[in-house]
């Protein structure tokens, strides 16, 4: 795929560049990426791609997640691709069953995100065996699609306040993706009081797309990973439940955190979250995700 863009700079700091993928509708968009101090071409580092939610932006997830601060401490590169919208507004991702104009137009957002990864890896010392993708809401939906379509390109995924597939009024689940061969290290984080995508599922939720129960979404990945056991170990956080799937034939575990009383929002200390995350034991989402990636996504 041809990319019409100047070579991206790799000096430390936050950069915003245009990525123009020829032949793909709606693919001339921006990608923000952050490079910490002290990187060396001789020592490639992990890349964490963060996908914003619907009607949101790269700036929003960057500020709420505090991924740049993690990048400084852990020496990794962070990337924030832009969804598809009108004049950079009302951005959505096409996750196959949702959302917005991205679905209506058939935008290939899986290809767009993978092209952004390739372009970044060509100019910044990224270890392509340690590329992780996380997403919030609509971004989590696309994260699942990327992992299912190209498990060889991704070392681990995290879905925050997202959904996987449709549920019909009769209660049947219509999975939009196929389980990836070899599975995928997966961590899922979701609030018990999410009104948009309820934890227990709702055929009428999610703007009419239907909301699959989050526990069933996690079990989808556990089956893909060939996990033999499901348990509920302590979460380590007040008012937070945890499910863990282990003894997986693929070697890839799955973890689910249910944040009690928490809504459709990111949990963390960033002032941009505008929520008191001490109600869920000071659950710092980006730290929990990175701990999982570092332990299992290699």
C-alpha positions in Angstrom: 0.0 0.0 0.0 1.5 3.3 -1.1 1.7 6.0 1.6 1.9 9.7 0.4 3.6 11.4 3.4 6.9 12.9 4.3 9.1 10.7 6.4 7.9 11.0 10.0 10.4 12.5 12.4 11.6 10.3 15.2 12.9 12.9 17.6 11.4 12.9 21.2 8.0 14.5 21.7 4.5 14.5 20.4 4.0 14.5 16.6 1.0 14.8 14.4 1.3 13.6 10.8 -1.0 12.9 7.9 -1.3 9.4 6.6 -2.6 9.1 3.1 -3.3 5.5 2.0 -3.9 5.5 -1.8 -6.8 3.5 -3.0 -8.6 3.3 0.3 -11.7 5.4 0.8 -11.5 7.8 3.8 -7.9 7.0 4.6 -6.4 10.5 4.5 -6.3 11.0 8.2 -4.0 12.1 11.0 -2.0 10.0 13.4 -0.5 11.3 16.6 2.5 9.5 18.1 4.7 10.1 21.1 8.4 9.3 21.3 10.1 9.4 24.7 13.6 10.6 25.4 16.5 8.2 25.2 15.6 5.7 22.5 18.2 4.0 20.4 17.9 2.3 17.1 20.0 -0.5 18.6 17.3 -1.2 21.2 13.8 -1.4 19.7 11.0 -0.7 22.2 7.3 -1.7 22.4 4.6 0.2 20.6 1.2 0.8 22.2 -1.6 1.9 19.9 -4.6 3.6 21.6 -7.9 3.8 19.7 -10.3 6.5 20.8 -14.0 6.0 21.3 -16.8 7.1 19.0 -17.4 10.9 18.6 -14.0 11.3 20.3 -10.4 12.0 19.2 -6.8 10.9 19.6 -6.3 13.9 21.9 -9.0 12.7 24.2 -7.7 9.2 24.8 -4.2 10.5 25.0 -5.1 12.9 27.8 -7.4 10.5 29.7 -5.2 7.4 29.5 -2.0 9.2 30.4 -0.2 6.8 28.0 2.5 9.4 27.2 3.5 9.5 30.9 3.7 5.7 30.9 5.8 5.9 27.7 8.3 8.2 29.4 8.7 5.8 32.3 8.7 2.5 30.5 10.5 3.7 27.3 7.8 2.8 24.7 6.3 4.5 21.8 2.6 5.5 21.9 0.4 6.0 18.8 -3.1 7.5 18.5 -4.7 7.0 15.1 -7.7 9.1 14.0 -11.1 7.7 13.3 -13.1 8.6 10.2 -15.4 11.6 10.3 -16.3 14.9 8.7 -13.5 17.5 8.9 -11.9 15.7 11.8 -15.2 15.7 13.8 -17.7 13.0 14.8 -15.0 10.4 14.5 -15.9 6.7 14.4 -14.3 3.3 13.6 -15.7 0.6 11.4 -15.6 -2.5 13.6 -17.9 -4.5 11.3 -21.1 -4.0 13.2 -20.5 -0.5 14.5 -20.2 2.5 14.2 -21.3 5.7 12.4 -20.4 6.7 8.9 -17.3 4.5 9.0 -19.6 1.5 8.8 -22.0 3.0 6.3 -19.1 3.8 3.9 -17.3 0.5 4.5 -14.1 2.1 5.6 -11.3 -0.4 6.1 -10.0 0.8 9.5 -8.2 -2.4 10.2 -5.9 -1.7 7.2 -5.6 1.9 8.2 -4.3 1.1 11.7 -1.9 -1.6 10.4 -0.5 0.9 7.9 0.0 3.4 10.6 1.9 0.8 12.6 4.1 -0.1 9.6 4.9 3.5 8.8 5.8 4.3 12.4 8.0 1.2 12.7 9.9 2.3 9.6 11.2 5.5 11.3 11.1 4.9 15.0 12.9 2.0 16.8 9.8 -0.2 17.4 10.0 -3.9 18.2 7.4 -5.3 15.9 7.1 -8.4 18.0 5.8 -6.2 20.9 3.0 -4.2 19.3 -0.1 -3.8 21.5 -3.5 -2.4 20.8 -5.9 -0.9 23.3 -9.2 0.8 22.6 -12.1 2.5 24.4 -15.7 1.9 23.5 -15.9 1.9 19.6 -12.1 1.8 19.7 -12.3 -1.5 21.7 -14.6 -2.9 19.0 -12.0 -2.2 16.4 -9.2 -3.6 18.6 -11.0 -6.9 18.6 -11.4 -6.8 14.8 -7.7 -6.1 14.3 -6.6 -9.0 16.6 -9.0 -11.4 14.9 -7.9 -10.5 11.4 -4.1 -10.2 12.0 -3.1 -12.0 15.2 0.4 -12.3 13.8 0.8 -8.6 13.9 -0.3 -8.0 17.5 1.2 -9.2 20.8 -1.8 -8.3 23.0 -5.0 -6.4 23.2 -7.1 -4.5 25.8 -10.8 -3.6 25.4 -12.1 -0.9 27.7 -15.9 -0.2 27.9 -16.3 -2.0 24.5 -18.6 -4.7 23.0 -18.0 -7.7 20.8 -20.7 -8.5 18.4 -24.5 -8.2 18.4 -27.2 -9.8 20.5 -30.6 -10.2 18.9 -33.9 -9.5 20.7 -34.2 -13.3 21.1 -30.9 -13.4 23.0 -28.7 -15.0 20.3 -25.2 -13.7 19.8 -24.0 -12.8 16.3 -20.2 -12.7 16.5 -18.8 -10.4 13.8 -15.3 -11.9 13.9 -13.7 -15.4 13.8 -11.6 -16.6 16.6 -7.9 -16.0 15.6 -5.7 -19.0 15.1 -3.4 -19.2 18.2 -5.6 -16.9 20.2 -4.5 -13.5 21.7 -3.5 -12.3 25.2 -6.6 -10.3 26.1 -7.6 -8.0 29.0 -11.1 -6.6 29.2 -12.2 -3.7 31.5 -15.8 -2.7 32.0 -18.0 -0.8 34.4 -20.9 -2.6 36.0 -23.1 0.6 35.6 -22.3 1.3 32.0 -25.5 2.7 30.5 -24.4 2.6 26.8 -23.0 -1.0 26.7 -24.4 -2.7 29.9 -22.2 -5.2 31.5 -24.9 -7.9 31.4 -25.9 -7.1 27.9 -29.0 -5.5 26.3 -30.5 -6.0 22.8 -31.6 -2.4 22.8 -28.3 -0.8 24.0 -25.5 0.6 22.0 -27.5 2.8 19.7 -29.5 -0.1 18.5 -26.5 -2.4 17.7 -27.3 -4.7 20.7 -24.9 -5.2 23.6 -23.3 -8.6 24.2 -22.8 -9.5 27.8 -19.2 -8.5 28.6 -18.5 -11.9 30.4 -19.5 -13.7 27.2 -17.2 -11.4 25.2 -14.3 -12.4 27.4 -15.2 -16.1 27.1 -15.1 -15.7 23.3 -11.3 -14.9 23.7 -10.9 -17.7 26.3 -12.3 -20.2 23.8 -10.0 -18.8 21.1 -7.1 -19.2 23.4 -8.0 -22.7 24.4 -8.2 -21.9 28.1 -9.2 -24.8 30.3 -10.0 -23.0 33.6 -12.2 -20.0 34.6 -11.7 -18.5 38.1 -12.5 -15.4 40.1 -9.3 -14.5 41.9 -9.1 -11.3 44.0 -8.7 -8.2 41.9 -6.5 -6.3 44.3 -8.9 -3.3 44.1 -11.9 -2.3 46.2 -15.3 -2.7 44.5 -13.7 -4.5 41.5 -14.3 -8.1 40.5 -11.9 -10.1 38.4 -12.3 -13.2 36.2 -9.2 -15.1 34.9 -8.9 -17.8 32.3 -5.7 -19.8 32.5 -4.3 -23.2 31.5 -4.6 -22.1 27.9 -3.4 -24.3 25.1 -2.2 -21.3 23.2 -0.3 -19.9 26.2 -2.4 -16.7 26.0 -4.5 -15.9 29.1 -7.6 -13.7 29.4 -8.5 -11.4 32.2 -11.7 -9.4 32.9 -12.2 -6.6 35.4 -15.7 -5.5 36.4 -15.6 -2.0 38.0 -18.4 -1.8 40.5 -20.8 1.1 40.0 -18.6 2.5 37.2 -20.1 3.9 34.0 -19.0 4.4 30.4 -15.7 6.1 31.1 -12.0 5.6 31.6 -10.8 5.0 35.2 -7.6 6.8 36.2 -6.0 9.7 37.9 -6.0 12.0 34.9 -8.0 15.1 35.7 -9.6 14.8 32.2 -11.5 11.7 33.3 -13.7 13.9 35.5 -14.6 11.1 37.8 -13.6 10.0 41.3 -11.8 6.7 40.6 -11.2 6.0 44.3 -14.7 4.5 44.2 -13.1 1.6 42.3 -10.0 1.3 44.5 -8.0 3.8 42.5 -8.1 1.5 39.5 -5.5 3.0 37.1 -6.5 1.5 33.8 -3.4 2.2 31.8 -1.2 0.7 34.6 -3.3 -2.5 34.8 -3.2 -2.9 31.0 0.5 -2.4 30.8 1.2 -4.8 33.6 -0.8 -7.4 31.6 0.9 -6.6 28.3 4.3 -6.8 29.9 3.6 -10.1 31.6 1.8 -11.9 28.8 2.2 -10.1 25.4 5.6 -11.2 24.4 
